[in-house]
Amino acid sequence: MPRQSVEEETFEQIVARLEVTHPDISRTDIESATRIEFDALTGRPVRDYIPILVERATKKRLSNGRSSSLV
């Protein structure tokens, strides 16, 4: 499976988990925050830890109410 397909599948899994843990936040906002975190790690040489780093950073972003903010 190409890396992009694997990463998109991982993206969807993260969004699905975050929907469960943050039911008060819209899927659109969760997707936006998750995409920001994924994009921040694009081009990094070690890809193995990207999903956990993205999920943690997105949870923090959602908890702080910054779902689509770049800061």
N, CA, C and O atoms as a Tinker XYZ file with bonds, in Angstrom:
   284  protein
     1  N      0.854000   -1.176000    0.000000    73     2
     2  CA     0.000000    0.000000    0.000000    64     1     3
     3  C      0.902000    1.241000    0.000000    63     2     4     5
     4  O      1.839000    1.310000    0.795000    81     3
     5  N      0.643000    2.204000   -0.858000    73     3     6
     6  CA     1.448000    3.423000   -0.904000    64     5     7
     7  C      1.367000    4.188000    0.422000    63     6     8     9
     8  O      0.364000    4.118000    1.133000    81     7
     9  N      2.440000    4.917000    0.740000    73     7    10
    10  CA     2.497000    5.635000    2.015000    64     9    11
    11  C      1.331000    6.602000    2.179000    63    10    12    13
    12  O      0.774000    6.712000    3.271000    81    11
    13  N      0.949000    7.310000    1.105000    73    11    14
    14  CA    -0.155000    8.266000    1.215000    64    13    15
    15  C     -1.453000    7.561000    1.618000    63    14    16    17
    16  O     -2.216000    8.082000    2.431000    81    15
    17  N     -1.702000    6.382000    1.050000    73    15    18
    18  CA    -2.913000    5.638000    1.399000    64    17    19
    19  C     -2.889000    5.211000    2.859000    63    18    20    21
    20  O     -3.900000    5.289000    3.557000    81    19
    21  N     -1.731000    4.761000    3.310000    73    19    22
    22  CA    -1.580000    4.349000    4.704000    64    21    23
    23  C     -1.803000    5.554000    5.616000    63    22    24    25
    24  O     -2.481000    5.443000    6.637000    81    23
    25  N     -1.241000    6.689000    5.256000    73    23    26
    26  CA    -1.402000    7.875000    6.087000    64    25    27
    27  C     -2.842000    8.375000    6.087000    63    26    28    29
    28  O     -3.326000    8.843000    7.118000    81    27
    29  N     -3.527000    8.288000    4.969000    73    27    30
    30  CA    -4.935000    8.691000    4.936000    64    29    31
    31  C     -5.788000    7.745000    5.783000    63    30    32    33
    32  O     -6.711000    8.185000    6.468000    81    31
    33  N     -5.484000    6.469000    5.739000    73    31    34
    34  CA    -6.199000    5.501000    6.579000    64    33    35
    35  C     -5.936000    5.812000    8.051000    63    34    36    37
    36  O     -6.853000    5.787000    8.872000    81    35
    37  N     -4.688000    6.103000    8.374000    73    35    38
    38  CA    -4.326000    6.461000    9.737000    64    37    39
    39  C     -5.050000    7.736000   10.154000    63    38    40    41
    40  O     -5.559000    7.829000   11.271000    81    39
    41  N     -5.095000    8.716000    9.257000    73    39    42
    42  CA    -5.807000    9.971000    9.511000    64    41    43
    43  C     -7.259000    9.686000    9.889000    63    42    44    45
    44  O     -7.761000   10.221000   10.877000    81    43
    45  N     -7.923000    8.856000    9.116000    73    43    46
    46  CA    -9.336000    8.526000    9.368000    64    45    47
    47  C     -9.503000    7.812000   10.709000    63    46    48    49
    48  O    -10.476000    8.059000   11.421000    81    47
    49  N     -8.576000    6.942000   11.055000    73    47    50
    50  CA    -8.639000    6.233000   12.336000    64    49    51
    51  C     -8.495000    7.202000   13.508000    63    50    52    53
    52  O     -9.210000    7.099000   14.505000    81    51
    53  N     -7.567000    8.138000   13.374000    73    51    54
    54  CA    -7.369000    9.134000   14.429000    64    53    55
    55  C     -8.625000    9.980000   14.589000    63    54    56    57
    56  O     -9.087000   10.208000   15.707000    81    55
    57  N     -9.177000   10.444000   13.470000    73    55    58
    58  CA   -10.397000   11.260000   13.520000    64    57    59
    59  C    -11.525000   10.478000   14.189000    63    58    60    61
    60  O    -12.247000   11.026000   15.022000    81    59
    61  N    -11.679000    9.221000   13.838000    73    59    62
    62  CA   -12.744000    8.396000   14.423000    64    61    63
    63  C    -12.571000    8.265000   15.939000    63    62    64    65
    64  O    -13.544000    8.365000   16.687000    81    63
    65  N    -11.337000    8.041000   16.389000    73    63    66
    66  CA   -11.092000    7.930000   17.835000    64    65    67
    67  C    -11.375000    9.254000   18.536000    63    66    68    69
    68  O    -11.950000    9.276000   19.624000    81    67
    69  N    -10.971000   10.350000   17.915000    73    67    70
    70  CA   -11.177000   11.658000   18.529000    64    69    71
    71  C    -12.652000   12.053000   18.550000    63    70    72    73
    72  O    -13.080000   12.792000   19.436000    81    71
    73  N    -13.419000   11.576000   17.599000    73    71    74
    74  CA   -14.865000   11.828000   17.620000    64    73    75
    75  C    -15.497000   11.206000   18.865000    63    74    76    77
    76  O    -16.428000   11.763000   19.447000    81    75
    77  N    -14.982000   10.060000   19.257000    73    75    78
    78  CA   -15.509000    9.370000   20.439000    64    77    79
    79  C    -15.111000   10.116000   21.717000    63    78    80    81
    80  O    -15.923000   10.280000   22.627000    81    79
    81  N    -13.866000   10.561000   21.772000    73    79    82
    82  CA   -13.387000   11.225000   22.984000    64    81    83
    83  C    -13.762000   12.703000   23.062000    63    82    84    85
    84  O    -13.673000   13.305000   24.132000    81    83
    85  N    -14.178000   13.293000   21.942000    73    83    86
    86  CA   -14.586000   14.704000   21.902000    64    85    87
    87  C    -15.929000   14.833000   21.174000    63    86    88    89
    88  O    -15.998000   15.453000   20.112000    81    87
    89  N    -16.998000   14.250000   21.739000    73    87    90
    90  CA   -18.294000   14.264000   21.050000    64    89    91
    91  C    -18.902000   15.652000   20.890000    63    90    92    93
    92  O    -19.809000   15.841000   20.079000    81    91
    93  N    -18.413000   16.618000   21.652000    73    91    94
    94  CA   -18.940000   17.975000   21.589000    64    93    95
    95  C    -18.302000   18.807000   20.472000    63    94    96    97
    96  O    -18.696000   19.952000   20.252000    81    95
    97  N    -17.318000   18.237000   19.766000    73    95    98
    98  CA   -16.621000   18.946000   18.694000    64    97    99
    99  C    -17.009000   18.315000   17.359000    63    98   100   101
   100  O    -17.050000   17.091000   17.236000    81    99
   101  N    -17.288000   19.140000   16.376000    73    99   102
   102  CA   -17.740000   18.627000   15.072000    64   101   103
   103  C    -16.635000   17.835000   14.369000    63   102   104   105
   104  O    -15.446000   18.071000   14.588000    81   103
   105  N    -17.046000   16.907000   13.534000    73   103   106
   106  CA   -16.087000   16.119000   12.759000    64   105   107
   107  C    -15.222000   17.040000   11.894000    63   106   108   109
   108  O    -14.023000   16.807000   11.738000    81   107
   109  N    -15.828000   18.072000   11.341000    73   107   110
   110  CA   -15.089000   19.012000   10.501000    64   109   111
   111  C    -13.956000   19.667000   11.285000    63   110   112   113
   112  O    -12.840000   19.786000   10.780000    81   111
   113  N    -14.236000   20.090000   12.512000    73   111   114
   114  CA   -13.200000   20.704000   13.335000    64   113   115
   115  C    -12.124000   19.694000   13.726000    63   114   116   117
   116  O    -10.939000   20.028000   13.758000    81   115
   117  N    -12.531000   18.472000   14.019000    73   115   118
   118  CA   -11.557000   17.426000   14.355000    64   117   119
   119  C    -10.673000   17.134000   13.148000    63   118   120   121
   120  O     -9.456000   17.014000   13.282000    81   119
   121  N    -11.281000   17.019000   11.973000    73   119   122
   122  CA   -10.498000   16.767000   10.760000    64   121   123
   123  C     -9.520000   17.914000   10.496000    63   122   124   125
   124  O     -8.364000   17.686000   10.139000    81   123
   125  N     -9.991000   19.135000   10.675000    73   123   126
   126  CA    -9.149000   20.304000   10.442000    64   125   127
   127  C     -7.951000   20.315000   11.386000    63   126   128   129
   128  O     -6.817000   20.520000   10.953000    81   127
   129  N     -8.200000   20.096000   12.657000    73   127   130
   130  CA    -7.120000   20.078000   13.645000    64   129   131
   131  C     -6.151000   18.934000   13.380000    63   130   132   133
   132  O     -4.938000   19.103000   13.505000    81   131
   133  N     -6.677000   17.786000   13.019000    73   131   134
   134  CA    -5.830000   16.628000   12.738000    64   133   135
   135  C     -4.983000   16.875000   11.495000    63   134   136   137
   136  O     -3.809000   16.508000   11.466000    81   135
   137  N     -5.556000   17.486000   10.478000    73   135   138
   138  CA    -4.810000   17.794000    9.257000    64   137   139
   139  C     -3.671000   18.778000    9.554000    63   138   140   141
   140  O     -2.567000   18.631000    9.029000    81   139
   141  N     -3.944000   19.773000   10.391000    73   139   142
   142  CA    -2.898000   20.726000   10.773000    64   141   143
   143  C     -1.730000   19.993000   11.425000    63   142   144   145
   144  O     -0.570000   20.255000   11.108000    81   143
   145  N     -2.043000   19.080000   12.331000    73   143   146
   146  CA    -0.980000   18.349000   13.026000    64   145   147
   147  C     -0.237000   17.405000   12.085000    63   146   148   149
   148  O      0.985000   17.283000   12.174000    81   147
   149  N     -0.951000   16.740000   11.191000    73   147   150
   150  CA    -0.296000   15.872000   10.200000    64   149   151
   151  C      0.631000   16.697000    9.322000    63   150   152   153
   152  O      1.779000   16.315000    9.093000    81   151
   153  N      0.134000   17.827000    8.831000    73   151   154
   154  CA     0.931000   18.674000    7.943000    64   153   155
   155  C      2.186000   19.205000    8.624000    63   154   156   157
   156  O      3.218000   19.385000    7.977000    81   155
   157  N      2.099000   19.454000    9.919000    73   155   158
   158  CA     3.258000   19.947000   10.663000    64   157   159
   159  C      4.391000   18.930000   10.698000    63   158   160   161
   160  O      5.553000   19.292000   10.887000    81   159
   161  N      4.052000   17.658000   10.517000    73   159   162
   162  CA     5.064000   16.601000   10.565000    64   161   163
   163  C      5.430000   16.061000    9.185000    63   162   164   165
   164  O      6.207000   15.112000    9.078000    81   163
   165  N      4.888000   16.646000    8.150000    73   163   166
   166  CA     5.189000   16.210000    6.787000    64   165   167
   167  C      6.672000   16.387000    6.499000    63   166   168   169
   168  O      7.270000   17.409000    6.837000    81   167
   169  N      7.243000   15.389000    5.878000    73   167   170
   170  CA     8.647000   15.457000    5.489000    64   169   171
   171  C      9.613000   14.985000    6.552000    63   170   172   173
   172  O     10.821000   14.955000    6.315000    81   171
   173  N      9.118000   14.621000    7.706000    73   171   174
   174  CA     9.996000   14.117000    8.763000    64   173   175
   175  C     10.484000   12.737000    8.370000    63   174   176   177
   176  O      9.716000   11.948000    7.820000    81   175
   177  N     11.749000   12.428000    8.640000    73   175   178
   178  CA    12.309000   11.159000    8.173000    64   177   179
   179  C     11.744000    9.917000    8.861000    63   178   180   181
   180  O     11.584000    8.881000    8.215000    81   179
   181  N     11.443000    9.996000   10.137000    73   179   182
   182  CA    10.917000    8.826000   10.852000    64   181   183
   183  C      9.403000    8.938000   10.899000    63   182   184   185
   184  O      8.862000    9.835000   11.546000    81   183
   185  N      8.723000    8.033000   10.219000    73   183   186
   186  CA     7.267000    8.102000   10.102000    64   185   187
   187  C      6.539000    7.208000   11.106000    63   186   188   189
   188  O      5.322000    7.322000   11.256000    81   187
   189  N      7.260000    6.321000   11.794000    73   187   190
   190  CA     6.624000    5.342000   12.669000    64   189   191
   191  C      5.800000    5.951000   13.803000    63   190   192   193
   192  O      4.790000    5.381000   14.213000    81   191
   193  N      6.224000    7.090000   14.302000    73   191   194
   194  CA     5.562000    7.682000   15.458000    64   193   195
   195  C      4.573000    8.784000   15.091000    63   194   196   197
   196  O      3.955000    9.380000   15.973000    81   195
   197  N      4.422000    9.055000   13.815000    73   195   198
   198  CA     3.547000   10.137000   13.366000    64   197   199
   199  C      2.115000    9.983000   13.903000    63   198   200   201
   200  O      1.571000   10.957000   14.424000    81   199
   201  N      1.482000    8.810000   13.802000    73   199   202
   202  CA     0.091000    8.709000   14.279000    64   201   203
   203  C     -0.079000    9.092000   15.748000    63   202   204   205
   204  O     -1.010000    9.823000   16.087000    81   203
   205  N      0.798000    8.614000   16.619000    73   203   206
   206  CA     0.644000    8.930000   18.040000    64   205   207
   207  C      0.933000   10.401000   18.308000    63   206   208   209
   208  O      0.264000   11.027000   19.130000    81   207
   209  N      1.931000   10.957000   17.615000    73   207   210
   210  CA     2.238000   12.374000   17.786000    64   209   211
   211  C      1.087000   13.249000   17.304000    63   210   212   213
   212  O      0.737000   14.236000   17.952000    81   211
   213  N      0.502000   12.887000   16.170000    73   211   214
   214  CA    -0.625000   13.645000   15.626000    64   213   215
   215  C     -1.821000   13.562000   16.568000    63   214   216   217
   216  O     -2.458000   14.577000   16.851000    81   215
   217  N     -2.127000   12.372000   17.051000    73   215   218
   218  CA    -3.293000   12.215000   17.924000    64   217   219
   219  C     -3.111000   13.010000   19.215000    63   218   220   221
   220  O     -4.043000   13.678000   19.662000    81   219
   221  N     -1.935000   12.948000   19.812000    73   219   222
   222  CA    -1.688000   13.701000   21.043000    64   221   223
   223  C     -1.791000   15.207000   20.806000    63   222   224   225
   224  O     -2.418000   15.923000   21.587000    81   223
   225  N     -1.182000   15.675000   19.741000    73   223   226
   226  CA    -1.206000   17.107000   19.444000    64   225   227
   227  C     -2.620000   17.581000   19.126000    63   226   228   229
   228  O     -3.012000   18.685000   19.506000    81   227
   229  N     -3.385000   16.742000   18.425000    73   227   230
   230  CA    -4.768000   17.111000   18.088000    64   229   231
   231  C     -5.615000   17.158000   19.349000    63   230   232   233
   232  O     -6.422000   18.075000   19.508000    81   231
   233  N     -5.453000   16.196000   20.248000    73   231   234
   234  CA    -6.203000   16.221000   21.514000    64   233   235
   235  C     -5.911000   17.517000   22.267000    63   234   236   237
   236  O     -6.823000   18.151000   22.799000    81   235
   237  N     -4.647000   17.904000   22.310000    73   235   238
   238  CA    -4.270000   19.137000   22.999000    64   237   239
   239  C     -4.913000   20.344000   22.317000    63   238   240   241
   240  O     -5.443000   21.229000   22.987000    81   239
   241  N     -4.864000   20.377000   20.987000    73   239   242
   242  CA    -5.451000   21.475000   20.213000    64   241   243
   243  C     -6.965000   21.555000   20.465000    63   242   244   245
   244  O     -7.502000   22.647000   20.651000    81   243
   245  N     -7.641000   20.423000   20.472000    73   243   246
   246  CA    -9.092000   20.401000   20.684000    64   245   247
   247  C     -9.442000   20.813000   22.109000    63   246   248   249
   248  O    -10.427000   21.518000   22.327000    81   247
   249  N     -8.652000   20.382000   23.070000    73   247   250
   250  CA    -8.897000   20.730000   24.469000    64   249   251
   251  C     -8.714000   22.216000   24.722000    63   250   252   253
   252  O     -9.359000   22.790000   25.599000    81   251
   253  N     -7.835000   22.831000   23.953000    73   251   254
   254  CA    -7.576000   24.259000   24.097000    64   253   255
   255  C     -8.514000   25.114000   23.247000    63   254   256   257
   256  O     -8.411000   26.341000   23.237000    81   255
   257  N     -9.435000   24.450000   22.528000    73   255   258
   258  CA   -10.392000   25.183000   21.716000    64   257   259
   259  C     -9.804000   25.813000   20.473000    63   258   260   261
   260  O    -10.337000   26.804000   19.975000    81   259
   261  N     -8.704000   25.256000   19.954000    73   259   262
   262  CA    -8.040000   25.818000   18.774000    64   261   263
   263  C     -8.148000   24.868000   17.598000    63   262   264   265
   264  O     -7.144000   24.619000   16.930000    81   263
   265  N     -9.297000   24.340000   17.323000    73   263   266
   266  CA    -9.428000   23.289000   16.316000    64   265   267
   267  C     -8.898000   23.666000   14.955000    63   266   268   269
   268  O     -8.256000   22.836000   14.311000    81   267
   269  N     -9.131000   24.869000   14.488000    73   267   270
   270  CA    -8.659000   25.202000   13.144000    64   269   271
   271  C     -7.639000   26.329000   13.134000    63   270   272   273
   272  O     -7.260000   26.823000   12.072000    81   271
   273  N     -7.202000   26.730000   14.305000    73   271   274
   274  CA    -6.206000   27.792000   14.400000    64   273   275
   275  C     -4.814000   27.224000   14.179000    63   274   276   277
   276  O     -4.526000   26.103000   14.598000    81   275
   277  N     -3.967000   27.975000   13.536000    73   275   278
   278  CA    -2.596000   27.536000   13.288000    64   277   279
   279  C     -1.703000   27.777000   14.489000    63   278   280   281
   280  O     -0.572000   27.291000   14.504000    81   279
   281  N     -2.158000   28.501000   15.487000    73   279   282
   282  CA    -1.336000   28.776000   16.669000    64   281   283
   283  C     -1.824000   28.037000   17.873000    63   282   284
   284  O     -1.242000   28.159000   18.950000    81   283
